[in-house]
Amino acid sequence: MPDIKQNYLKMLESVKKAAENCGRDPESVKLIAVSKTKPIEYARDAAEAGAADFGENRPQELVLKQAEMPEVRWHQIGTLQRNKVRHIVGKCALIHSVDSLALAREIDKRAKAAGVVQNVLIQVNVTGEETKSGIAPSELEGLLDEIKNMENVNPTGLMTISIAGSSPDENRAVFSELKKLADKFGLRELSMGMTHDYVEAIECGATMVRVGTAIFGARDYGTK
């Protein structure tokens, strides 16, 4: 088992240093500990080190862990199917992966039934990769216009994923594009950057970085 407490503290310090190095307030970047596929004990260790935000990509796993650790904030960071929305609305602080009008409408419906306003991010496929979820940058304005009419969905920002194996400069190009879009539409939150590219993301304005491997070790897809 990795030394999760030490790993989290090292990553937190690294995130703060990256922010300071580009003239930003270290407190302006939130570190999300991505605990997907890892047992709840791993999340508890990170929480004991000070982690308050955790990311999951499977709604069913988020629900189980949220019930065990309701005192922290849970983030749905993976692709979300409409038939899973009812399980997580009101149980997660933020849904990072809204990628269609149909999904936004389902979140609005379920949030209204639960009596909550659900904070969400719009996932934008900046790179244009066919294997990645997210809307095209050209579709963002239209989707935001539709969501503005929804009483129970609050779009607070944008999310994206860079291309695996890209150079730092290529990552910066992707993240800079997302920052331009956020500024254009007056959105404050930017969820971008993972273990391999969080420094470039912070340089380009990330307010949240999603780090799993550097804290919890390599993923184990067989772990529930």
C-alpha positions as a Markdown table, in Angstrom:
| # | Residue | x | y | z |
|---|---|---|---|---|
| 1 | Met | 0.0 | 0.0 | 0.0 |
| 2 | Pro | 1.4 | 3.4 | -0.9 |
| 3 | Asp | 2.1 | 6.1 | 1.7 |
| 4 | Ile | -1.0 | 8.0 | 0.9 |
| 5 | Lys | -0.8 | 10.6 | 3.6 |
| 6 | Gln | 2.8 | 11.5 | 2.5 |
| 7 | Asn | 1.9 | 11.4 | -1.2 |
| 8 | Tyr | -1.0 | 13.7 | -0.7 |
| 9 | Leu | 1.0 | 16.2 | 1.3 |
| 10 | Lys | 3.8 | 16.2 | -1.3 |
| 11 | Met | 1.3 | 16.7 | -4.1 |
| 12 | Leu | -0.4 | 19.5 | -2.2 |
| 13 | Glu | 2.9 | 21.3 | -1.7 |
| 14 | Ser | 3.8 | 20.8 | -5.4 |
| 15 | Val | 0.4 | 22.3 | -6.5 |
| 16 | Lys | 1.0 | 25.3 | -4.2 |
| 17 | Lys | 4.5 | 25.7 | -5.5 |
| 18 | Ala | 3.3 | 25.5 | -9.1 |
| 19 | Ala | 0.8 | 28.3 | -8.4 |
| 20 | Glu | 3.4 | 30.5 | -6.7 |
| 21 | Asn | 5.8 | 30.0 | -9.6 |
| 22 | Cys | 3.4 | 31.6 | -12.0 |
| 23 | Gly | 2.3 | 34.4 | -9.7 |
| 24 | Arg | -0.9 | 32.9 | -8.5 |
| 25 | Asp | -2.4 | 32.6 | -5.0 |
| 26 | Pro | -1.8 | 28.9 | -3.9 |
| 27 | Glu | -5.2 | 28.8 | -2.4 |
| 28 | Ser | -6.8 | 29.5 | -5.8 |
| 29 | Val | -6.1 | 25.9 | -7.0 |
| 30 | Lys | -8.1 | 23.0 | -5.4 |
| 31 | Leu | -6.5 | 19.6 | -5.4 |
| 32 | Ile | -9.0 | 16.8 | -6.1 |
| 33 | Ala | -7.8 | 13.4 | -4.9 |
| 34 | Val | -9.0 | 11.0 | -7.5 |
| 35 | Ser | -9.8 | 7.9 | -5.6 |
| 36 | Lys | -11.5 | 5.9 | -8.3 |
| 37 | Thr | -11.0 | 2.2 | -8.2 |
| 38 | Lys | -9.4 | 2.5 | -4.8 |
| 39 | Pro | -10.8 | 1.2 | -1.5 |
| 40 | Ile | -12.4 | 3.6 | 1.0 |
| 41 | Glu | -9.5 | 3.1 | 3.3 |
| 42 | Tyr | -7.3 | 4.9 | 0.8 |
| 43 | Ala | -9.6 | 7.9 | 0.8 |
| 44 | Arg | -9.7 | 7.9 | 4.6 |
| 45 | Asp | -5.9 | 8.1 | 4.7 |
| 46 | Ala | -5.9 | 11.1 | 2.3 |
| 47 | Ala | -8.6 | 12.8 | 4.4 |
| 48 | Glu | -6.5 | 12.4 | 7.5 |
| 49 | Ala | -3.8 | 14.3 | 5.7 |
| 50 | Gly | -6.2 | 17.1 | 4.9 |
| 51 | Ala | -7.9 | 16.1 | 1.6 |
| 52 | Ala | -11.4 | 17.5 | 1.4 |
| 53 | Asp | -12.2 | 16.8 | -2.3 |
| 54 | Phe | -12.4 | 13.4 | -3.9 |
| 55 | Gly | -13.0 | 12.4 | -7.5 |
| 56 | Glu | -14.9 | 9.3 | -8.8 |
| 57 | Asn | -15.7 | 8.2 | -12.3 |
| 58 | Arg | -18.3 | 5.5 | -11.5 |
| 59 | Pro | -21.6 | 6.9 | -10.0 |
| 60 | Gln | -22.2 | 3.7 | -8.0 |
| 61 | Glu | -18.8 | 3.9 | -6.4 |
| 62 | Leu | -19.3 | 7.6 | -5.6 |
| 63 | Val | -22.6 | 6.8 | -3.8 |
| 64 | Leu | -21.0 | 4.1 | -1.7 |
| 65 | Lys | -18.0 | 6.2 | -0.7 |
| 66 | Gln | -20.1 | 9.3 | -0.1 |
| 67 | Ala | -22.2 | 7.3 | 2.4 |
| 68 | Glu | -19.1 | 6.2 | 4.2 |
| 69 | Met | -17.5 | 9.7 | 4.1 |
| 70 | Pro | -20.2 | 12.3 | 3.9 |
| 71 | Glu | -18.0 | 14.9 | 5.6 |
| 72 | Val | -15.9 | 15.5 | 2.4 |
| 73 | Arg | -16.8 | 16.7 | -1.0 |
| 74 | Trp | -17.3 | 14.2 | -3.8 |
| 75 | His | -16.8 | 15.0 | -7.5 |
| 76 | Gln | -18.2 | 13.0 | -10.5 |
| 77 | Ile | -15.3 | 13.3 | -12.9 |
| 78 | Gly | -16.0 | 10.5 | -15.4 |
| 79 | Thr | -18.5 | 10.2 | -18.2 |
| 80 | Leu | -22.0 | 10.2 | -16.8 |
| 81 | Gln | -24.9 | 8.3 | -18.3 |
| 82 | Arg | -28.3 | 9.8 | -18.0 |
| 83 | Asn | -29.7 | 6.7 | -16.3 |
| 84 | Lys | -27.1 | 7.1 | -13.5 |
| 85 | Val | -27.9 | 10.8 | -12.8 |
| 86 | Arg | -30.6 | 10.0 | -10.2 |
| 87 | His | -28.0 | 8.3 | -8.0 |
| 88 | Ile | -25.6 | 11.1 | -7.6 |
| 89 | Val | -27.6 | 14.4 | -7.8 |
| 90 | Gly | -27.4 | 16.1 | -4.4 |
| 91 | Lys | -24.7 | 13.7 | -3.3 |
| 92 | Cys | -21.8 | 15.2 | -5.2 |
| 93 | Ala | -20.4 | 18.7 | -4.9 |
| 94 | Leu | -19.8 | 19.0 | -8.6 |
| 95 | Ile | -20.4 | 17.1 | -11.8 |
| 96 | His | -17.4 | 17.7 | -14.1 |
| 97 | Ser | -18.6 | 15.9 | -17.2 |
| 98 | Val | -21.8 | 17.5 | -18.7 |
| 99 | Asp | -21.4 | 16.9 | -22.4 |
| 100 | Ser | -24.8 | 17.2 | -23.9 |
| 101 | Leu | -28.1 | 19.0 | -23.6 |
| 102 | Ala | -29.9 | 15.8 | -22.8 |
| 103 | Leu | -27.6 | 15.1 | -19.8 |
| 104 | Ala | -28.1 | 18.7 | -18.6 |
| 105 | Arg | -31.9 | 18.3 | -18.8 |
| 106 | Glu | -31.8 | 15.0 | -16.9 |
| 107 | Ile | -29.7 | 16.6 | -14.1 |
| 108 | Asp | -32.1 | 19.5 | -14.0 |
| 109 | Lys | -35.1 | 17.2 | -13.6 |
| 110 | Arg | -33.5 | 15.0 | -11.0 |
| 111 | Ala | -32.2 | 18.0 | -9.0 |
| 112 | Lys | -35.6 | 19.6 | -9.0 |
| 113 | Ala | -37.1 | 16.4 | -7.7 |
| 114 | Ala | -34.5 | 16.3 | -5.0 |
| 115 | Gly | -34.9 | 20.0 | -4.1 |
| 116 | Val | -31.3 | 21.0 | -4.8 |
| 117 | Val | -29.4 | 23.0 | -7.3 |
| 118 | Gln | -26.6 | 20.9 | -8.8 |
| 119 | Asn | -23.3 | 22.6 | -9.7 |
| 120 | Val | -21.8 | 21.3 | -12.9 |
| 121 | Leu | -19.0 | 21.9 | -15.3 |
| 122 | Ile | -19.3 | 21.6 | -19.1 |
| 123 | Gln | -16.8 | 19.1 | -20.6 |
| 124 | Val | -15.2 | 20.6 | -23.7 |
| 125 | Asn | -13.3 | 18.4 | -26.1 |
| 126 | Val | -10.6 | 20.9 | -27.0 |
| 127 | Thr | -8.4 | 18.4 | -28.7 |
| 128 | Gly | -11.1 | 17.0 | -31.0 |
| 129 | Glu | -10.2 | 13.4 | -30.3 |
| 130 | Glu | -13.0 | 11.1 | -31.3 |
| 131 | Thr | -12.4 | 8.8 | -28.3 |
| 132 | Lys | -12.9 | 11.7 | -25.8 |
| 133 | Ser | -16.2 | 12.9 | -24.4 |
| 134 | Gly | -17.1 | 16.5 | -24.4 |
| 135 | Ile | -18.7 | 19.1 | -26.7 |
| 136 | Ala | -16.8 | 20.9 | -29.4 |
| 137 | Pro | -15.8 | 24.5 | -28.5 |
| 138 | Ser | -18.2 | 25.8 | -31.2 |
| 139 | Glu | -21.1 | 24.2 | -29.4 |
| 140 | Leu | -20.4 | 25.7 | -26.0 |
| 141 | Glu | -22.4 | 28.9 | -26.4 |
| 142 | Gly | -25.5 | 27.1 | -27.5 |
| 143 | Leu | -25.4 | 24.7 | -24.6 |
| 144 | Leu | -24.8 | 27.4 | -22.0 |
| 145 | Asp | -27.8 | 29.3 | -23.4 |
| 146 | Glu | -30.0 | 26.3 | -22.9 |
| 147 | Ile | -28.7 | 25.6 | -19.4 |
| 148 | Lys | -29.4 | 29.2 | -18.4 |
| 149 | Asn | -33.1 | 28.4 | -18.6 |
| 150 | Met | -32.7 | 25.5 | -16.1 |
| 151 | Glu | -33.6 | 26.4 | -12.5 |
| 152 | Asn | -31.7 | 23.5 | -10.9 |
| 153 | Val | -28.5 | 23.3 | -12.8 |
| 154 | Asn | -25.7 | 25.8 | -12.1 |
| 155 | Pro | -22.8 | 25.8 | -14.7 |
| 156 | Thr | -19.8 | 27.1 | -12.8 |
| 157 | Gly | -17.1 | 26.4 | -15.3 |
| 158 | Leu | -15.4 | 24.1 | -17.8 |
| 159 | Met | -13.5 | 20.8 | -17.8 |
| 160 | Thr | -11.1 | 19.2 | -20.4 |
| 161 | Ile | -8.5 | 16.5 | -20.8 |
| 162 | Ser | -5.3 | 16.8 | -22.7 |
| 163 | Ile | -3.9 | 14.2 | -25.1 |
| 164 | Ala | -1.9 | 11.5 | -23.3 |
| 165 | Gly | 1.8 | 11.6 | -24.1 |
| 166 | Ser | 1.7 | 15.2 | -25.3 |
| 167 | Ser | 4.5 | 17.6 | -24.6 |
| 168 | Pro | 4.2 | 20.4 | -22.0 |
| 169 | Asp | 3.8 | 23.0 | -24.8 |
| 170 | Glu | 1.0 | 20.9 | -26.4 |
| 171 | Asn | -0.7 | 20.6 | -23.0 |
| 172 | Arg | -0.5 | 24.4 | -22.5 |
| 173 | Ala | -2.1 | 25.0 | -25.9 |
| 174 | Val | -5.1 | 22.8 | -24.9 |
| 175 | Phe | -5.4 | 24.4 | -21.4 |
| 176 | Ser | -5.0 | 27.9 | -22.8 |
| 177 | Glu | -7.9 | 27.4 | -25.2 |
| 178 | Leu | -10.2 | 26.3 | -22.4 |
| 179 | Lys | -9.2 | 29.3 | -20.3 |
| 180 | Lys | -10.1 | 31.6 | -23.3 |
| 181 | Leu | -13.5 | 29.9 | -23.5 |
| 182 | Ala | -14.1 | 30.3 | -19.8 |
| 183 | Asp | -13.2 | 34.0 | -19.9 |
| 184 | Lys | -15.3 | 34.6 | -22.9 |
| 185 | Phe | -18.4 | 33.3 | -21.2 |
| 186 | Gly | -17.6 | 34.5 | -17.7 |
| 187 | Leu | -17.1 | 31.1 | -16.1 |
| 188 | Arg | -14.8 | 31.0 | -13.1 |
| 189 | Glu | -13.9 | 27.3 | -12.6 |
| 190 | Leu | -11.5 | 25.4 | -14.7 |
| 191 | Ser | -11.0 | 21.7 | -14.1 |
| 192 | Met | -7.9 | 20.6 | -16.0 |
| 193 | Gly | -4.7 | 18.8 | -15.3 |
| 194 | Met | -3.9 | 15.4 | -13.9 |
| 195 | Thr | -0.8 | 13.7 | -12.5 |
| 196 | His | 1.2 | 14.1 | -15.7 |
| 197 | Asp | 0.2 | 17.7 | -16.7 |
| 198 | Tyr | -1.1 | 19.5 | -13.6 |
| 199 | Val | 1.8 | 22.0 | -13.7 |
| 200 | Glu | 0.9 | 23.2 | -17.2 |
| 201 | Ala | -2.7 | 23.3 | -16.2 |
| 202 | Ile | -2.0 | 25.6 | -13.3 |
| 203 | Glu | 0.1 | 27.8 | -15.4 |
| 204 | Cys | -2.9 | 28.3 | -17.7 |
| 205 | Gly | -5.4 | 29.1 | -15.0 |
| 206 | Ala | -6.7 | 25.8 | -13.6 |
| 207 | Thr | -8.8 | 26.2 | -10.4 |
| 208 | Met | -9.0 | 22.4 | -9.9 |
| 209 | Val | -6.5 | 19.7 | -10.7 |
| 210 | Arg | -7.5 | 16.0 | -10.7 |
| 211 | Val | -4.7 | 13.8 | -9.3 |
| 212 | Gly | -5.0 | 10.1 | -8.7 |
| 213 | Thr | -1.8 | 8.1 | -9.5 |
| 214 | Ala | 0.6 | 10.4 | -7.7 |
| 215 | Ile | -1.5 | 10.1 | -4.5 |
| 216 | Phe | -3.0 | 6.6 | -4.6 |
| 217 | Gly | -0.7 | 4.7 | -7.0 |
| 218 | Ala | -1.6 | 3.1 | -10.3 |
| 219 | Arg | -5.2 | 2.3 | -10.9 |
| 220 | Asp | -6.5 | -1.2 | -10.1 |
| 221 | Tyr | -9.6 | -1.7 | -12.3 |
| 222 | Gly | -10.5 | -4.8 | -10.4 |
| 223 | Thr | -11.0 | -2.9 | -7.2 |
| 224 | Lys | -14.5 | -2.0 | -6.2 |
